[in-house]
């Protein structure tokens, strides 16, 4: 019965994308069908085949090893915070980012990561039939995050029509940053984290292709290059007299990367502290009205139908809905912090555990909208930025639908 409800849930989430589409007649159903089938196979392969499980388990173990290496540096600086029975969340989850972010930046600097992104993006475009840059951008988001991917694509954003810019803004709601995956794997089951990342990429293409179908001609289906552009100074570093990009000296680049990682740690910590405290304040105020009232209960009621469609019983659906709503109004770290001590225990059945982990593995929340709009405002002209600002609702719907679809698709194969 619950499997049947889960299947219906996948179809309902796709139907919502069709129902809310800006132009239903322009939806490329052949491409949608190919992407849905491929994503279902991908979720099946990564969760149900021994080789698929070995891949995600190996990737998760790799990120965990990176975290252990990072602890060596932390222990050197503050041994009293590491050599304890239970490390604080800030130390165990956030401080390793100081090593992992520069590592990924180094891979970008020497050209390995851009090469990987380029070829995976081309393969994805060939497989799904989606425009080259949208596919390329989906892979960029998987490794770099939303604002970073937008920043290094500013030349392309300026050349593209406004409707395609909106598509990228909607896709940006569903990304993660590879350098933070290590932090996620310390709090949630790593195999499901690593399963969620590629599944989210395909679902971001599916959902945006339905909500905002855009016809892209062969002439428009290009990926802009940086050579000779004024944007090179912004994206790559300095430019020479002929306008060609010149790389920043390595150790200067590394220093900037480390400082950027430090700012990221502080930003995440500040957001989590503020959101948890504000949620507690709202709960306290609601409690004066009625002891039962709380932010989680209200969000649980709103999100309950969607949670139930993922194949959970009523009790689990309400709890799942509360976590879903809390993630959307705060961020994924807040919810992960609530469940990290019990997620791997019998308190959560395998189906619930898989879906909750997958749903949380994205930046889809209200604060992300502001970051995306702010990033576009600094890159594109007023006309394009105004179109994005007028479609905040579509951005939020896109992020929610991608998370729901990903959770429901993975949930089909984990019981």
C-alpha positions as CSV (number, residue, x, y, z in Angstrom):
1,X,0.0,0.0,0.0
2,X,2.7,2.5,1.0
3,X,4.7,1.7,-2.1
4,X,1.6,2.5,-4.2
5,X,1.2,5.8,-2.4
6,X,4.8,6.6,-3.0
7,X,4.4,5.9,-6.8
8,X,1.3,8.1,-6.8
9,X,3.3,10.8,-5.0
10,X,6.0,10.9,-7.7
11,X,3.2,11.3,-10.3
12,X,1.5,14.0,-8.3
13,X,4.7,16.0,-7.8
14,X,5.2,15.9,-11.6
15,X,1.6,16.9,-12.2
16,X,2.1,19.9,-9.9
17,X,5.0,20.9,-12.2
18,X,2.7,20.7,-15.2
19,X,-0.2,22.4,-13.5
20,X,2.0,25.4,-12.5
21,X,3.9,25.6,-15.8
22,X,4.2,29.0,-17.4
23,X,3.6,27.5,-20.9
24,X,2.3,23.9,-20.8
25,X,2.2,23.7,-24.7
26,X,6.0,24.3,-24.8
27,X,6.9,21.4,-22.4
28,X,9.2,18.9,-24.1
29,X,7.5,15.7,-22.9
30,X,10.0,13.4,-24.6
31,X,12.9,15.0,-22.7
32,X,10.9,14.9,-19.5
33,X,10.2,11.2,-19.9
34,X,13.9,10.4,-20.7
35,X,15.0,12.4,-17.6
36,X,12.4,10.8,-15.3
37,X,13.3,7.3,-16.4
38,X,17.0,8.0,-16.2
39,X,16.6,9.4,-12.7
40,X,14.5,6.5,-11.5
41,X,17.2,4.1,-12.8
42,X,19.9,6.2,-11.1
43,X,18.1,6.1,-7.8
44,X,17.5,2.4,-8.2
45,X,21.2,1.7,-9.2
46,X,22.6,3.7,-6.3
47,X,20.4,2.2,-3.6
48,X,19.6,-1.3,-4.8
49,X,22.7,-2.6,-6.7
50,X,25.8,-3.7,-4.9
51,X,28.1,-1.8,-7.3
52,X,25.9,1.3,-6.9
53,X,25.9,1.1,-3.1
54,X,29.7,0.5,-3.2
55,X,30.1,3.7,-5.3
56,X,28.1,5.9,-2.9
57,X,29.6,4.2,0.2
58,X,33.1,4.7,-1.2
59,X,32.4,8.4,-1.9
60,X,30.9,8.9,1.6
61,X,33.9,7.2,3.1
62,X,36.2,9.4,1.1
63,X,34.5,12.5,2.5
64,X,34.7,11.1,6.0
65,X,38.5,10.5,5.5
66,X,38.8,14.2,4.4
67,X,37.1,15.2,7.6
68,X,39.5,13.1,9.7
69,X,42.5,14.8,7.9
70,X,40.9,18.2,8.7
71,X,40.7,17.2,12.4
72,X,44.5,17.0,12.4
73,X,44.7,20.7,11.7
74,X,42.0,21.5,14.2
75,X,43.6,19.4,16.9
76,X,46.9,21.2,16.3
77,X,45.3,24.6,16.9
78,X,42.7,23.7,19.6
79,X,43.4,20.2,21.0
80,X,41.1,20.8,24.0
81,X,38.2,21.0,21.6
82,X,39.0,17.8,19.7
83,X,40.2,15.4,22.4
84,X,36.8,15.1,24.1
85,X,34.1,12.4,24.3
86,X,31.7,14.4,22.1
87,X,32.9,17.2,19.9
88,X,30.7,20.3,19.6
89,X,28.8,20.6,16.4
90,X,30.8,23.7,15.4
91,X,34.1,21.8,15.8
92,X,33.1,18.5,14.2
93,X,31.0,19.8,11.3
94,X,32.0,23.4,10.5
95,X,35.7,23.7,11.2
96,X,36.7,21.0,8.7
97,X,35.3,23.3,6.0
98,X,38.5,25.4,6.5
99,X,40.4,22.6,4.8
100,X,37.9,21.1,2.4
101,X,36.9,24.4,0.7
102,X,40.6,25.3,-0.2
103,X,41.0,21.7,-1.5
104,X,38.2,22.1,-4.0
105,X,39.5,25.5,-4.9
106,X,42.9,24.0,-5.6
107,X,41.3,21.5,-7.9
108,X,39.6,24.4,-9.7
109,X,42.8,26.4,-9.9
110,X,44.8,23.5,-11.5
111,X,42.0,22.8,-14.0
112,X,40.8,19.4,-12.8
113,X,37.4,20.4,-11.5
114,X,36.5,22.6,-14.6
115,X,37.5,19.7,-16.8
116,X,35.3,17.2,-14.9
117,X,32.4,19.7,-14.9
118,X,32.7,20.3,-18.7
119,X,32.6,16.7,-19.7
120,X,29.9,15.6,-17.3
121,X,27.9,18.6,-18.5
122,X,28.3,17.6,-22.1
123,X,27.3,14.0,-21.4
124,X,24.2,15.2,-19.4
125,X,23.2,17.5,-22.3
126,X,23.5,14.6,-24.8
127,X,21.5,12.2,-22.5
128,X,18.7,14.6,-21.5
129,X,18.4,16.7,-24.6
130,X,18.6,19.8,-22.5
131,X,20.5,23.0,-23.7
132,X,24.3,22.7,-23.2
133,X,24.6,25.5,-20.7
134,X,21.7,24.5,-18.5
135,X,23.3,21.0,-18.3
136,X,26.7,22.5,-17.7
137,X,25.3,24.7,-15.0
138,X,23.6,21.8,-13.2
139,X,26.9,20.1,-12.9
140,X,28.6,23.3,-11.8
141,X,26.0,23.7,-9.0
142,X,26.7,20.1,-7.8
143,X,30.4,20.9,-7.2
144,X,30.5,24.7,-6.6
145,X,27.1,25.7,-5.1
146,X,24.6,28.3,-6.4
147,X,26.2,31.7,-6.0
148,X,29.7,30.4,-6.9
149,X,28.3,28.8,-10.1
150,X,26.4,32.0,-11.0
151,X,29.5,34.1,-10.3
152,X,31.8,32.2,-12.7
153,X,29.0,32.2,-15.3
154,X,28.4,35.9,-15.5
155,X,29.4,36.3,-19.1
156,X,26.9,33.6,-20.1
157,X,24.2,35.1,-18.0
158,X,24.7,38.5,-19.7
159,X,24.4,36.9,-23.1
160,X,21.4,34.7,-22.5
161,X,17.8,35.8,-22.7
162,X,15.9,36.7,-19.5
163,X,13.7,33.5,-19.6
164,X,16.8,31.3,-19.4
165,X,18.2,33.4,-16.6
166,X,15.0,32.6,-14.7
167,X,15.5,28.9,-15.4
168,X,19.0,29.1,-13.8
169,X,17.7,31.0,-10.8
170,X,15.1,28.3,-10.3
171,X,17.7,25.6,-10.6
172,X,19.9,27.4,-8.1
173,X,17.4,26.6,-5.4
174,X,18.3,22.9,-5.5
175,X,22.0,22.8,-5.4
176,X,24.6,21.8,-2.8
177,X,28.3,22.6,-2.5
178,X,30.7,19.7,-2.7
179,X,32.9,21.2,-0.1
180,X,30.1,21.0,2.4
181,X,29.1,17.4,1.7
182,X,31.7,16.3,4.2
183,X,29.9,18.3,6.9
184,X,26.6,16.6,5.8
185,X,28.1,13.1,6.1
186,X,29.0,13.8,9.7
187,X,25.4,14.4,10.6
188,X,23.3,12.1,8.2
189,X,23.8,8.8,6.4
190,X,26.6,9.5,3.9
191,X,25.4,7.0,1.3
192,X,22.0,8.8,1.0
193,X,23.7,12.2,0.9
194,X,25.8,11.1,-2.1
195,X,22.7,9.5,-3.7
196,X,20.8,12.8,-3.4
197,X,23.4,15.0,-5.1
198,X,23.1,13.5,-8.7
199,X,19.4,12.8,-8.3
200,X,18.8,16.5,-7.4
201,X,20.7,17.6,-10.5
202,X,18.4,15.7,-12.9
203,X,15.3,16.7,-11.0
204,X,16.3,20.3,-11.2
205,X,16.4,20.0,-15.0
206,X,13.0,18.1,-15.0
207,X,11.2,20.6,-12.7
208,X,12.5,23.8,-14.4
209,X,11.8,22.3,-17.9
210,X,8.2,22.0,-16.8
211,X,7.7,25.1,-14.8
212,X,9.6,27.4,-17.2
213,X,9.9,25.8,-20.6
214,X,12.1,27.8,-22.9
215,X,12.8,27.1,-26.6
216,X,16.6,27.4,-27.2
217,X,17.7,27.6,-30.9
218,X,20.9,26.1,-32.1
219,X,22.5,29.5,-32.4
220,X,21.6,30.2,-28.7
221,X,22.8,26.7,-27.5
222,X,26.4,27.7,-26.8
223,X,28.6,28.0,-23.8
224,X,30.4,31.3,-23.5
225,X,34.2,31.4,-23.2
226,X,36.1,33.8,-21.1
227,X,38.9,34.7,-23.5
228,X,39.0,38.4,-24.4
229,X,36.0,39.3,-22.3
230,X,35.8,42.0,-19.7
231,X,34.2,39.5,-17.4
232,X,37.5,37.6,-17.1
233,X,38.8,40.0,-14.5
234,X,35.8,39.3,-12.3
235,X,35.7,35.5,-12.8
236,X,39.3,34.4,-13.2
237,X,41.5,37.2,-11.9
238,X,43.6,39.8,-13.7
239,X,43.7,40.3,-17.4
240,X,46.6,41.2,-19.6
241,X,46.8,44.0,-22.2
242,X,45.0,41.8,-24.7
243,X,42.1,41.0,-22.4
244,X,43.2,37.4,-21.8
245,X,42.7,36.0,-18.3
246,X,45.8,35.8,-16.1
247,X,45.8,33.5,-13.0
248,X,46.4,34.9,-9.6
249,X,49.6,33.6,-8.0
250,X,48.9,30.3,-6.3
251,X,49.6,31.2,-2.7
252,X,47.7,34.4,-3.0
253,X,44.8,32.4,-4.4
254,X,45.1,29.9,-1.6
255,X,45.1,32.6,1.0
256,X,42.0,34.1,-0.4
257,X,40.4,30.6,-0.5
258,X,41.2,30.0,3.2
259,X,39.8,33.4,4.2
260,X,36.7,32.7,2.1
261,X,36.3,29.3,3.9
262,X,36.5,31.1,7.3
263,X,33.8,33.5,6.2
264,X,31.6,30.6,5.1
265,X,32.0,28.9,8.5
266,X,31.0,32.0,10.3
267,X,28.1,32.6,8.0
268,X,26.7,29.1,8.5
269,X,27.2,29.3,12.3
270,X,25.6,32.7,12.5
271,X,22.6,31.5,10.4
272,X,22.1,28.3,12.5
273,X,22.3,30.2,15.8
274,X,20.0,32.9,14.6
275,X,17.4,30.6,13.0
276,X,17.3,28.2,16.0
277,X,16.9,31.1,18.4
278,X,14.2,32.8,16.3
279,X,12.3,29.5,16.0
280,X,12.5,29.1,19.7
281,X,11.2,32.7,20.2
282,X,8.3,32.1,17.8
283,X,7.4,28.8,19.6
284,X,7.4,30.7,22.9
285,X,5.1,33.4,21.6
286,X,2.8,30.8,20.0
287,X,2.8,28.9,23.3
288,X,1.1,31.9,25.0
289,X,-1.8,31.5,22.6
290,X,-2.0,27.7,23.0
291,X,0.5,25.3,24.5
292,X,0.1,22.9,21.5
293,X,0.9,25.6,19.0
294,X,4.5,25.7,17.7
295,X,6.2,26.5,14.4
296,X,6.9,22.8,13.8
297,X,3.3,21.9,14.3
298,X,2.0,24.6,12.0
299,X,4.5,23.7,9.3
300,X,3.7,20.0,9.8
301,X,0.0,20.7,9.0
302,X,0.9,22.6,5.9
303,X,3.3,20.1,4.5
304,X,1.5,16.9,5.7
305,X,-0.2,16.0,2.4
306,X,3.1,16.1,0.6
307,X,4.8,14.1,3.2
308,X,2.1,11.4,3.2
309,X,2.5,11.1,-0.6
310,X,6.0,9.8,-0.1
311,X,4.6,6.6,1.4
312,X,4.8,7.1,5.1
313,X,2.2,6.3,7.7
314,X,0.2,9.1,9.2
315,X,2.4,9.5,12.3
316,X,5.7,9.5,10.4
317,X,4.2,11.8,7.8
318,X,3.4,14.5,10.3
319,X,6.9,14.3,11.8
320,X,8.5,14.3,8.3
321,X,6.3,17.3,7.4
322,X,7.5,19.2,10.4
323,X,11.1,18.6,9.4
324,X,10.3,19.6,5.8
325,X,8.7,22.9,6.9
326,X,11.5,23.7,9.4
327,X,14.1,23.1,6.7
328,X,12.4,25.5,4.3
329,X,12.0,28.3,6.8
330,X,15.5,27.9,8.3
331,X,18.1,25.7,6.6
332,X,19.2,22.0,6.3
333,X,21.8,22.3,9.1
334,X,19.1,23.2,11.7
335,X,17.1,20.0,11.0
336,X,20.2,17.8,10.6
337,X,21.3,19.0,14.0
338,X,17.9,17.9,15.5
339,X,18.1,14.4,14.1
340,X,21.8,13.6,13.9
341,X,21.8,11.7,17.2
342,X,18.9,9.4,16.2
343,X,18.9,9.2,12.4
344,X,20.9,6.0,12.3
345,X,18.9,4.3,15.1
346,X,15.7,2.2,15.0
347,X,13.8,5.5,15.7
348,X,13.8,5.9,11.9
349,X,12.8,3.1,9.5
350,X,15.0,2.8,6.4
351,X,12.4,4.4,4.1
352,X,12.0,7.4,6.4
353,X,15.7,7.7,6.9
354,X,16.5,7.7,3.2
355,X,13.8,10.2,2.3
356,X,14.6,12.6,5.1
357,X,18.3,12.6,4.2
358,X,17.6,13.2,0.5
359,X,15.0,15.9,1.2
360,X,17.5,17.8,3.4
361,X,20.3,17.6,0.9
362,X,19.9,20.9,-0.8
363,X,19.9,24.7,-0.2
364,X,16.2,25.1,-0.9
365,X,15.0,27.6,1.8
366,X,13.8,31.1,2.0
367,X,17.2,32.6,2.7
368,X,18.6,31.1,-0.4
369,X,16.2,33.2,-2.5
370,X,17.7,36.4,-1.2
371,X,21.2,35.1,-2.0
372,X,20.3,34.2,-5.6
373,X,18.5,37.5,-6.3
374,X,21.4,39.4,-4.8
375,X,23.9,37.5,-7.0
376,X,21.8,38.1,-10.2
377,X,21.5,41.8,-9.3
378,X,25.3,42.1,-9.4
379,X,25.6,40.4,-12.8
380,X,22.6,41.0,-15.2
381,X,20.7,44.1,-16.3
382,X,17.6,45.4,-14.6
383,X,15.2,43.8,-17.1
384,X,16.5,40.3,-16.4
385,X,16.8,40.9,-12.6
386,X,13.2,42.2,-12.5
387,X,11.9,39.0,-14.2
388,X,13.7,36.9,-11.5
389,X,12.4,39.1,-8.7
390,X,8.8,38.8,-9.9
391,X,9.1,35.0,-9.9
392,X,10.2,34.4,-6.3
393,X,7.2,32.0,-5.9
394,X,8.4,29.9,-8.8
395,X,11.9,29.7,-7.4
396,X,10.5,28.4,-4.1
397,X,8.1,26.0,-5.8
398,X,11.0,24.7,-7.9
399,X,13.2,24.1,-4.8
400,X,10.4,22.3,-3.0
401,X,9.3,20.1,-5.9
402,X,12.9,19.0,-6.6
403,X,13.4,18.0,-3.0
404,X,10.1,16.2,-2.9
405,X,10.7,14.4,-6.2
406,X,14.2,13.3,-5.2
407,X,13.0,12.0,-1.8
408,X,10.1,10.2,-3.4
409,X,12.2,8.6,-6.1
410,X,14.9,7.4,-3.8
411,X,12.2,6.3,-1.3
412,X,10.7,3.9,-4.0
413,X,13.7,1.6,-3.6
414,X,14.4,1.8,0.1
415,X,12.0,0.1,2.6
